[in-house]
Amino acid sequence: ITICGAILRARKDKKEPIRCRKCQLYGHIARDCKNKDDICGTCGTSGHWTAQCSTPQTRRCISCRGSNHASWDRQCPEFIRRCYEYDQRNPENTLPY
């Protein structure tokens, strides 16, 4: 597609697995979360939201228990696995358009 002289590539918006912003685990959203405490998606400690993290340089993933990345990291092995499983259940998600 060309818009104002710029060549742009169009692609379909790909759906991804849902992740709770309260407990940082996959499969549900914060509204339905049974966890009492908020868990930070960056440092992995309880008691504050990701946006309120006072130690953003500390990274700990709740989903895969990794200490080298945050829960929201798109390179997380658990995120990649969940995306693969979602695509297997929903083949139309892998189509370009």
KOLMINU-439627 format. One line per field, with one value per atom (N, C-alpha, C): atom name; chain; x, y, z; residue number from 1. Coordinates in Angstrom, 3 decimals. Example, Ala and Ser with C-alpha at 12.3 -4.5 7.8 and 13.67 -1.06 7.14 Angstrom:
at <- N;CA;C;N;CA;C;
ch <- A;A;A;A;A;A;
east <- 13.190;12.300;13.200;12.850;13.670;12.900;
north <- -5.690;-4.500;-3.300;-2.250;-1.060;0.030;
up <- 7.800;7.800;7.800;7.080;7.140;7.870;
i <- 1;1;1;2;2;2;
END
This chain:
at <- N;CA;C;N;CA;C;N;CA;C;N;CA;C;N;CA;C;N;CA;C;N;CA;C;N;CA;C;N;CA;C;N;CA;C;N;CA;C;N;CA;C;N;CA;C;N;CA;C;N;CA;C;N;CA;C;N;CA;C;N;CA;C;N;CA;C;N;CA;C;N;CA;C;N;CA;C;N;CA;C;N;CA;C;N;CA;C;N;CA;C;N;CA;C;N;CA;C;N;CA;C;N;CA;C;N;CA;C;N;CA;C;N;CA;C;N;CA;C;N;CA;C;N;CA;C;N;CA;C;N;CA;C;N;CA;C;N;CA;C;N;CA;C;N;CA;C;N;CA;C;N;CA;C;N;CA;C;N;CA;C;N;CA;C;N;CA;C;N;CA;C;N;CA;C;N;CA;C;N;CA;C;N;CA;C;N;CA;C;N;CA;C;N;CA;C;N;CA;C;N;CA;C;N;CA;C;N;CA;C;N;CA;C;N;CA;C;N;CA;C;N;CA;C;N;CA;C;N;CA;C;N;CA;C;N;CA;C;N;CA;C;N;CA;C;N;CA;C;N;CA;C;N;CA;C;N;CA;C;N;CA;C;N;CA;C;N;CA;C;N;CA;C;N;CA;C;N;CA;C;N;CA;C;N;CA;C;N;CA;C;N;CA;C;N;CA;C;N;CA;C;N;CA;C;N;CA;C;N;CA;C;N;CA;C;N;CA;C;N;CA;C;N;CA;C;N;CA;C;N;CA;C;N;CA;C;N;CA;C;
ch <- A;A;A;A;A;A;A;A;A;A;A;A;A;A;A;A;A;A;A;A;A;A;A;A;A;A;A;A;A;A;A;A;A;A;A;A;A;A;A;A;A;A;A;A;A;A;A;A;A;A;A;A;A;A;A;A;A;A;A;A;A;A;A;A;A;A;A;A;A;A;A;A;A;A;A;A;A;A;A;A;A;A;A;A;A;A;A;A;A;A;A;A;A;A;A;A;A;A;A;A;A;A;A;A;A;A;A;A;A;A;A;A;A;A;A;A;A;A;A;A;A;A;A;A;A;A;A;A;A;A;A;A;A;A;A;A;A;A;A;A;A;A;A;A;A;A;A;A;A;A;A;A;A;A;A;A;A;A;A;A;A;A;A;A;A;A;A;A;A;A;A;A;A;A;A;A;A;A;A;A;A;A;A;A;A;A;A;A;A;A;A;A;A;A;A;A;A;A;A;A;A;A;A;A;A;A;A;A;A;A;A;A;A;A;A;A;A;A;A;A;A;A;A;A;A;A;A;A;A;A;A;A;A;A;A;A;A;A;A;A;A;A;A;A;A;A;A;A;A;A;A;A;A;A;A;A;A;A;A;A;A;A;A;A;A;A;A;A;A;A;A;A;A;A;A;A;A;A;A;A;A;A;A;A;A;A;A;A;A;A;A;
east <- 0.855;0.000;0.903;0.553;1.290;0.398;0.885;0.157;1.093;0.693;1.498;2.929;3.090;4.400;5.189;4.694;5.388;4.801;5.675;5.228;5.095;3.900;3.611;3.132;3.505;3.048;1.887;0.802;-0.365;-0.270;-0.723;-0.782;-1.961;-2.409;-3.552;-3.138;-4.042;-3.803;-3.885;-2.764;-2.696;-3.150;-4.019;-4.497;-3.470;-3.386;-2.418;-3.127;-2.483;-3.085;-3.260;-4.315;-4.548;-3.700;-3.233;-2.432;-3.035;-3.197;-3.760;-2.780;-3.253;-2.411;-2.308;-3.004;-2.952;-1.943;-2.048;-1.138;-0.077;-0.204;0.750;0.731;-0.277;-0.377;-1.327;-1.204;-2.017;-3.339;-4.326;-5.582;-6.770;-6.551;-7.660;-7.246;-8.209;-7.923;-8.066;-7.587;-7.548;-8.929;-9.955;-11.309;-11.717;-11.223;-11.585;-10.515;-9.474;-8.345;-8.728;-8.285;-8.566;-7.446;-6.349;-5.214;-5.566;-5.191;-5.478;-4.580;-3.298;-2.326;-1.997;-1.658;-1.145;0.308;0.705;2.092;2.638;3.791;4.426;4.873;4.554;4.952;6.411;7.080;8.491;9.402;9.261;10.179;9.640;8.357;7.782;7.455;7.506;7.160;5.721;5.130;3.737;3.657;2.493;2.238;2.187;2.477;2.366;2.123;1.572;1.339;2.626;2.660;3.821;4.168;3.170;3.408;3.986;3.842;4.331;5.662;6.318;7.542;8.669;9.270;10.378;11.739;11.744;12.996;12.853;12.624;12.383;13.583;14.771;15.943;15.971;15.200;15.091;14.019;14.372;13.428;13.228;11.957;11.613;10.264;10.227;9.004;8.237;6.983;6.124;5.728;5.483;4.984;5.976;7.242;8.235;9.277;9.148;10.072;11.491;11.604;12.906;13.334;14.628;15.129;15.882;15.747;16.436;15.489;14.199;13.226;11.965;11.161;9.915;8.771;7.669;6.498;5.903;6.096;5.529;6.459;7.613;8.589;8.063;8.102;7.580;8.526;9.720;10.653;10.581;9.669;9.491;9.119;9.792;9.467;8.004;7.427;6.018;5.097;5.396;4.604;4.676;5.868;6.053;5.286;5.358;4.633;3.129;2.636;1.194;0.735;1.541;1.193;1.114;2.071;2.075;0.807;0.467;-0.741;-1.994;-2.050;-3.200;-3.322;-2.194;-2.209;-2.644;-2.274;-2.678;-4.191;-4.772;-6.227;-7.002;-6.350;-6.988;-6.135;-6.177;-5.304;-5.457;-6.629;-6.823;-5.920;-5.420;-4.527;-3.167;-2.811;-1.513;-1.568;-2.767;-2.903;-2.516;-1.852;-1.405;-2.545;-3.709;-4.848;-6.137;
north <- -1.168;0.000;1.234;2.209;3.465;4.571;5.261;6.373;7.571;8.658;9.891;9.605;8.717;8.396;7.367;6.977;5.978;4.598;3.629;2.256;1.569;1.090;0.434;-0.987;-1.879;-3.266;-3.471;-3.988;-4.269;-5.692;-5.872;-7.227;-7.315;-8.526;-8.781;-8.623;-8.114;-8.008;-9.409;-9.913;-11.277;-11.311;-12.261;-12.410;-13.177;-12.822;-13.446;-13.959;-14.863;-15.364;-14.229;-14.320;-13.268;-13.514;-12.414;-12.493;-11.544;-12.039;-11.260;-10.168;-8.949;-7.830;-7.760;-8.657;-8.691;-9.725;-10.971;-12.036;-12.378;-11.831;-12.004;-13.396;-14.208;-15.538;-15.510;-16.493;-16.570;-17.292;-16.977;-17.705;-16.976;-15.814;-15.036;-13.566;-12.701;-11.275;-10.852;-9.656;-9.173;-9.190;-8.859;-8.828;-10.183;-11.267;-12.618;-13.289;-12.552;-13.125;-13.453;-14.608;-15.052;-14.655;-14.142;-13.748;-12.517;-12.517;-11.376;-10.183;-10.437;-9.360;-9.103;-7.846;-7.494;-7.937;-8.461;-8.861;-8.049;-7.463;-6.616;-7.458;-6.994;-7.700;-7.507;-6.563;-6.308;-7.030;-6.738;-7.318;-8.603;-8.897;-10.147;-10.188;-9.051;-9.046;-8.590;-8.963;-8.600;-7.266;-6.666;-5.436;-4.181;-4.289;-3.110;-3.533;-2.578;-2.803;-2.574;-3.045;-2.881;-1.402;-0.559;0.875;1.556;0.944;1.532;0.931;0.153;-0.549;0.439;0.266;1.137;0.537;-0.700;-1.352;-1.913;-1.045;-1.536;-2.234;-2.071;-2.760;-4.232;-4.590;-5.979;-6.664;-7.762;-8.477;-9.895;-10.264;-11.635;-11.980;-13.058;-13.493;-14.465;-14.156;-15.009;-16.270;-16.130;-17.249;-18.393;-18.072;-19.138;-19.192;-18.297;-18.198;-17.796;-17.163;-16.696;-15.427;-15.276;-14.087;-13.159;-13.390;-12.543;-11.728;-11.785;-10.996;-10.786;-9.804;-9.485;-10.365;-10.352;-11.159;-10.720;-9.452;-8.928;-9.088;-9.680;-9.827;-10.779;-10.331;-11.131;-12.270;-12.312;-13.406;-14.478;-14.313;-15.281;-16.642;-17.708;-19.039;-19.430;-19.019;-19.343;-18.587;-17.315;-16.534;-17.166;-17.526;-18.146;-19.469;-20.275;-21.550;-21.320;-20.356;-20.067;-19.550;-18.733;-18.249;-19.408;-20.323;-21.496;-22.324;-22.576;-23.350;-22.638;-21.319;-20.546;-20.679;-20.562;-20.687;-22.085;-23.114;-24.480;-24.653;-24.018;-24.101;-23.180;-22.122;-21.124;-20.899;-21.814;-21.720;-20.413;-19.794;-18.531;-17.428;-17.610;-16.626;-16.585;-17.659;-17.721;-17.189;-16.945;-16.437;-14.959;-14.527;-13.134;-12.127;-12.523;-11.598;-12.302;
up <- 0.000;0.000;0.000;-0.811;-0.842;-0.290;0.731;1.342;1.395;0.742;0.697;0.252;-0.694;-1.233;-0.439;0.721;1.541;1.262;1.062;0.833;2.192;2.478;3.750;3.504;4.398;4.302;5.276;4.766;5.610;6.139;7.354;7.916;8.873;9.064;9.932;11.394;12.197;13.634;14.226;14.727;15.247;16.705;17.019;18.392;19.212;20.498;21.399;22.641;23.381;24.619;25.633;26.441;27.429;28.678;29.281;30.505;31.530;32.733;33.827;34.249;34.390;34.823;36.345;37.029;38.496;38.996;38.498;38.951;37.909;36.688;35.588;34.956;35.261;34.663;33.468;32.610;31.396;31.643;30.799;30.806;31.399;32.001;32.549;32.609;32.934;33.057;34.518;34.835;36.221;36.878;36.134;36.687;37.264;36.664;37.086;37.948;38.313;39.050;40.489;40.954;42.320;43.294;42.764;43.592;44.436;45.704;46.577;46.269;46.080;45.913;44.450;44.159;42.842;42.766;41.612;41.400;40.233;40.438;39.432;38.239;37.045;35.834;35.476;36.132;35.857;36.839;38.137;39.133;39.761;39.573;40.062;41.540;42.223;43.646;43.828;44.954;45.204;45.931;45.864;46.593;45.749;44.466;43.599;42.149;41.383;39.961;39.188;37.966;37.099;36.922;36.718;36.513;37.747;38.914;40.160;40.611;39.782;40.173;40.492;41.669;42.079;41.713;41.210;40.789;39.373;38.381;37.020;36.381;36.951;36.406;36.820;37.856;38.297;37.464;36.837;35.978;36.490;36.656;37.046;36.438;35.704;35.037;35.928;36.171;36.988;36.208;34.922;34.112;33.959;33.687;33.468;34.583;35.547;36.685;36.276;35.114;34.644;35.365;35.589;36.275;35.327;34.026;33.059;32.180;32.466;31.712;32.553;32.148;32.843;32.332;33.056;32.671;31.339;30.981;29.737;28.535;28.706;27.625;26.550;25.314;24.205;23.811;24.377;24.130;25.222;26.167;27.249;26.647;27.073;26.536;26.754;27.871;28.143;27.194;26.920;25.974;24.585;24.161;22.846;22.767;23.821;23.859;23.787;24.564;24.561;23.201;22.545;21.204;20.217;20.297;19.422;19.645;20.910;21.221;20.723;20.884;20.410;18.889;18.190;16.734;16.290;17.040;16.709;16.851;17.855;18.065;17.123;16.637;15.783;14.534;13.566;12.386;11.608;11.652;10.933;11.490;12.706;13.319;12.612;11.922;11.248;9.818;9.304;7.940;7.890;6.816;6.760;6.663;6.066;5.932;6.225;
i <- 1;1;1;2;2;2;3;3;3;4;4;4;5;5;5;6;6;6;7;7;7;8;8;8;9;9;9;10;10;10;11;11;11;12;12;12;13;13;13;14;14;14;15;15;15;16;16;16;17;17;17;18;18;18;19;19;19;20;20;20;21;21;21;22;22;22;23;23;23;24;24;24;25;25;25;26;26;26;27;27;27;28;28;28;29;29;29;30;30;30;31;31;31;32;32;32;33;33;33;34;34;34;35;35;35;36;36;36;37;37;37;38;38;38;39;39;39;40;40;40;41;41;41;42;42;42;43;43;43;44;44;44;45;45;45;46;46;46;47;47;47;48;48;48;49;49;49;50;50;50;51;51;51;52;52;52;53;53;53;54;54;54;55;55;55;56;56;56;57;57;57;58;58;58;59;59;59;60;60;60;61;61;61;62;62;62;63;63;63;64;64;64;65;65;65;66;66;66;67;67;67;68;68;68;69;69;69;70;70;70;71;71;71;72;72;72;73;73;73;74;74;74;75;75;75;76;76;76;77;77;77;78;78;78;79;79;79;80;80;80;81;81;81;82;82;82;83;83;83;84;84;84;85;85;85;86;86;86;87;87;87;88;88;88;89;89;89;90;90;90;91;91;91;92;92;92;93;93;93;94;94;94;95;95;95;96;96;96;97;97;97;
END
